[in-house]
Amino acid sequence: MTTTTIIQRLLEDTTQEQQDGGALPHLLASILSNLFLFVLIFGLSVTVPVNKLKHQLSNGYAVGTGIVLQFGIMPALGFVAVLLG
């Protein structure tokens, strides 16, 4: 699947959403889902004691591994999944 084909599919999906009910329901669903995700992550993060957070942030191996996985491996896997799908 080429990049052009992927872009055409995305444009077709967007056009179909607009025909089905307009962009407003899609926008509201997107905003609400992001808000709920924020509340969930924030709620989990406030339960971590500060001293444990400082200890984890001082662990260079853990921080480096997290950065490599978050910004390297995960986007690459997502790209491959789109190409295979």
N, C-alpha and C positions, 0 to 999 in steps of 0.2 A: 504494500500500500504506500503510495507516494504522499508527499507532504501536501500536494495540491488536492488529492482525494480526501485527505483528512480535513482540510479547510473547507472543502465543498460540503462534506457531511455536517460539519459544525454549522455552516450557514443554513443548510436545509433544516436542521434541528431547530435553530433559532426562528426560522420562518414558520415552521409548524407550530411552535409554542405561541407565536403571535396570532396565528389563525385559530388556535384552540381556545384561547381565552384572554389574550392580550398579555402585555408585558408586566402589568401591575401585579397580578397574583404571583408571577414568577419572582418579581423583585421583592415582594413582601415575604415570600417563603425563604428567599435567600438571606434577607436581613434577619429574620427570626431564627433561622438555623444557625447563623453566625453568632447571634446574641446568646442563644442557648449553649452553644459550644464554649463561648467565652465564660459564661457563668459556671459551667462545669469545670473547666480548667482552673479558673480562679479559685473555686471552692476547694479543689484538690490541693492547690499550691499553698493556701493559707494554713493547711494542717501540718506543713513541714516546719519543724523547729529551726530557728535561725542558725544555731550552732551546727546542725547537720548540713544545712545548705552551704555554709562557709566551708565545711570539710569537703563536700563534694566538688565545690568550685575550685578548691585548691588541688584537686586530683587532675593533673594535666592529661593523663591517659584517658580518663573518662570523658573529659570535655572534648578532647581531640577526636575520640571515637564518635561521639555524638555529632560533632560538626561534619565529619566525613560522611557518616551515614545519612544525616539529614539533607545535606546539600550536594552529595555526590551519588551515593548508591541509590537512594530512594527516587530521585528524579530520573536516573538512568533506567531503573526498573519500570517506572511509570511509562517512560517513552517506549520501552520494549513492549510493554503490555498493549499500548495503543497500536503499535505496528503489527502485533500478532492478532489483535482483535478485530 
